[in-house]
Amino acid sequence: MNPERPATLFPFSDRSRELQAQVAAFVADKIIPAESEFAAHDADPATRWTLVPRMQALKAEAKTAGLWNLFLPDARLGAGLSNLDYAPIAELTGRSLHAPEAFNCSAPDTGNMEVLAHFASPEQQAPWLPRLLAGEIRSAFAMTEPDVASSDATNIAMPIVREGDEFVINGRKWWTTGGGHPHCEILIVMGVTDPDAPAHRRQSMVLVPMATPGVRVVRPLTVFGYDDAPHGHVEMAFDNVRVPVANLLRERGSGFEIAQARLGPGRIHHCMRLIGLAQRALEMMVARAKSREAFGRPLGGHGMAQEAIALSRCEIEQARLLTLQAAAALDAHGNKGAKDLIGMIKIVAPRMACAVIDRAMQVHGGGGLSQDHFLAQAYAGARSLRLADGPDEVHIASLARSMLKA
Ligand SMILES: Cc1cc2nc3c(=O)[nH]c(=O)nc-3n(C[C@H](O)[C@H](O)[C@H](O)COP(=O)(O)OP(=O)(O)OC[C@H]3O[C@@H](n4cnc5c(N)ncnc54)[C@H](O)[C@@H]3O)c2cc1C
């Protein structure tokens, strides 16, 4: 975090400040030094889709230290922090692509745990929620389909047909993040149960255990060549998959509504982490500009590198303040009241992170694009977030509509 920020602008609780210090030390001392080990595990075809032993050890250590489920505002389930108090902590976890999982604060599990906590019955929660909260299993959220423009959730077409006491599911999903993880045991699947209902009441969500016959991972997808093993972003086939009707979340036709609710906190968490990702890229840019010389002076002595550094700092701080503003609004007014601010930061943060990381890669020269620095993979992650949780254009259109209507 920027030490120059006036303390009164966004006052964090003492507890948040203590956790910030602990998480900062954990990320710097334990997670970032383990990144080369994660990369080696991923690079070996024999191990790449298997559990990373070091991650299991880090999770155990973070849990013992009380750095666990910090994203959950409900104190009975998690840390009970406000969104504002969580924002600087999530920023710190964004500094490493591996950190969120170590603290049991990674997407899509965070959003899925919130859906289970808010929309599932106690019977539906029992097999999954406690084990997700304990970090013993992982989960995935299967909404996007290859054959329809899924940025418009009313297009989601996969049929979920009732036959007696069961739903029968047939179709394809893709970009199901986490579907490749060896511990992924439960899917939240969105599909059409009521094709004749009004557009926003056609879809429902059902719980589908990964082990159900007919559920199949077709292939991992890559983002600029990165497959993010072992959790991955996978294409999935559902061939005559049968689940009890008791697996329906809430009531029929509420899929759209649950999707909207799920994405409120989820979107802002992504943005908080992107600030941390960009901040680390900026720090790497500065270090490189000081340590490498070209044309008789350090890179940082050249005006263009100076511009890259200065503009990046301005843009990160702008996005950070907007994120905190959105987090404070979410605390004060809930999902609906904070909708515009959350939309604004979802438009701003991924673009900002892409711009900053792009500059950092440029200052690093060829190495910046290689696997030797974390910048290229960080760029792939930031670029994904101009699409995941809704493309920029959808958020821009929705923000503009909200203003035009006001
Ligand atoms: C790395 C990654 C992880 C993901 N994880 C998940 C996941 O876990 N679960 C899941 O269900 N999905 C996931 N997604 C999918 C993601 O949410 C979708 O890709 C996104 O919602 C867009 O849907 P689409 O790909 O079908 O694009 P389309 O809906 O076909 O849209 C294509 C383009 O059309 C344009 N467009 C759309 N609407 C408008 C508009 N109103 N005005 C102007 N232009 C518009 C935009 O440029 C948009 O990018 C992930 C995606 C990525 C890249």
The ligand as a Tripos MOL2 file, in Angstrom:
@<TRIPOS>MOLECULE
LIG
   53    58     1     0     0
SMALL
NO_CHARGES

@<TRIPOS>ATOM
      1 C1         -9.6010  -16.6690  -18.2390 C.3       1 LIG1
      2 C2        -11.1080  -16.6930  -18.2470 C.ar      1 LIG1
      3 C3        -11.7730  -17.2790  -17.1800 C.ar      1 LIG1
      4 C4        -13.1820  -17.3700  -17.1860 C.ar      1 LIG1
      5 N1        -13.8110  -18.0270  -16.1590 N.ar      1 LIG1
      6 C5        -15.1400  -18.3000  -16.2560 C.ar      1 LIG1
      7 C6        -15.7990  -19.1420  -15.2900 C.ar      1 LIG1
      8 O1        -15.1940  -19.6010  -14.3120 O.2       1 LIG1
      9 N2        -17.1010  -19.4580  -15.5040 N.ar      1 LIG1
     10 C7        -17.8150  -18.9700  -16.5610 C.ar      1 LIG1
     11 O2        -18.9940  -19.2930  -16.6870 O.2       1 LIG1
     12 N3        -17.2230  -18.1500  -17.4840 N.ar      1 LIG1
     13 C8        -15.9030  -17.8180  -17.3590 C.ar      1 LIG1
     14 N4        -15.2830  -17.0280  -18.3170 N.ar      1 LIG1
     15 C9        -16.0310  -16.5970  -19.4840 C.3       1 LIG1
     16 C10       -16.3390  -15.1220  -19.5220 C.3       1 LIG1
     17 O3        -17.1740  -14.7410  -18.4660 O.3       1 LIG1
     18 C11       -16.9280  -14.8470  -20.8960 C.3       1 LIG1
     19 O4        -15.9050  -15.0440  -21.8540 O.3       1 LIG1
     20 C12       -17.5260  -13.4620  -21.0250 C.3       1 LIG1
     21 O5        -18.6760  -13.3200  -20.2270 O.3       1 LIG1
     22 C13       -17.8990  -13.1290  -22.4670 C.3       1 LIG1
     23 O6        -18.7380  -14.0930  -23.0120 O.3       1 LIG1
     24 P1        -18.3500  -14.6920  -24.4650 P.3       1 LIG1
     25 O7        -16.9430  -15.2110  -24.3710 O.co2     1 LIG1
     26 O8        -19.3980  -15.6560  -24.8580 O.co2     1 LIG1
     27 O9        -18.3040  -13.4530  -25.4020 O.3       1 LIG1
     28 P2        -19.5510  -12.8490  -26.2630 P.3       1 LIG1
     29 O10       -20.7520  -12.7880  -25.3940 O.co2     1 LIG1
     30 O11       -19.6260  -13.6160  -27.5280 O.co2     1 LIG1
     31 O12       -19.0570  -11.3720  -26.5080 O.3       1 LIG1
     32 C14       -18.0030  -11.1080  -27.4630 C.3       1 LIG1
     33 C15       -17.7280   -9.6450  -27.4850 C.3       1 LIG1
     34 O13       -18.8830   -8.9450  -27.9210 O.3       1 LIG1
     35 C16       -18.8160   -7.6260  -27.4340 C.3       1 LIG1
     36 N5        -20.0530   -7.2650  -26.7520 N.ar      1 LIG1
     37 C17       -20.8390   -8.0580  -25.9920 C.ar      1 LIG1
     38 N6        -21.8620   -7.3520  -25.4890 N.ar      1 LIG1
     39 C18       -21.7300   -6.0860  -25.9330 C.ar      1 LIG1
     40 C19       -22.4560   -4.8790  -25.7470 C.ar      1 LIG1
     41 N7        -23.5580   -4.8340  -24.9630 N.pl3     1 LIG1
     42 N8        -22.0110   -3.7600  -26.3780 N.ar      1 LIG1
     43 C20       -20.9130   -3.7980  -27.1430 C.ar      1 LIG1
     44 N9        -20.1860   -4.9020  -27.3510 N.ar      1 LIG1
     45 C21       -20.5800   -6.0270  -26.7590 C.ar      1 LIG1
     46 C22       -17.6550   -7.5670  -26.4420 C.3       1 LIG1
     47 O14       -16.5110   -7.0120  -27.0730 O.3       1 LIG1
     48 C23       -17.4150   -9.0190  -26.1520 C.3       1 LIG1
     49 O15       -16.0880   -9.2850  -25.7280 O.3       1 LIG1
     50 C24       -13.8940  -16.8610  -18.2860 C.ar      1 LIG1
     51 C25       -13.2100  -16.2360  -19.3450 C.ar      1 LIG1
     52 C26       -11.8400  -16.1530  -19.3310 C.ar      1 LIG1
     53 C27       -11.1270  -15.5100  -20.5020 C.3       1 LIG1
@<TRIPOS>BOND
     1     1     2 1
     2     2     3 ar
     3     2    52 ar
     4     3     4 ar
     5     4     5 ar
     6     4    50 ar
     7     5     6 ar
     8     6     7 ar
     9     6    13 1
    10     7     8 2
    11     7     9 ar
    12     9    10 ar
    13    10    11 2
    14    10    12 ar
    15    12    13 ar
    16    13    14 ar
    17    14    15 1
    18    14    50 ar
    19    15    16 1
    20    16    17 1
    21    16    18 1
    22    18    19 1
    23    18    20 1
    24    20    21 1
    25    20    22 1
    26    22    23 1
    27    23    24 1
    28    24    25 2
    29    24    26 1
    30    24    27 1
    31    27    28 1
    32    28    29 2
    33    28    30 1
    34    28    31 1
    35    31    32 1
    36    32    33 1
    37    33    34 1
    38    33    48 1
    39    34    35 1
    40    35    36 1
    41    35    46 1
    42    36    37 ar
    43    36    45 ar
    44    37    38 ar
    45    38    39 ar
    46    39    40 ar
    47    39    45 ar
    48    40    41 1
    49    40    42 ar
    50    42    43 ar
    51    43    44 ar
    52    44    45 ar
    53    46    47 1
    54    46    48 1
    55    48    49 1
    56    50    51 ar
    57    51    52 ar
    58    52    53 1
@<TRIPOS>SUBSTRUCTURE
     1 LIG1         1 GROUP 0 **** ****
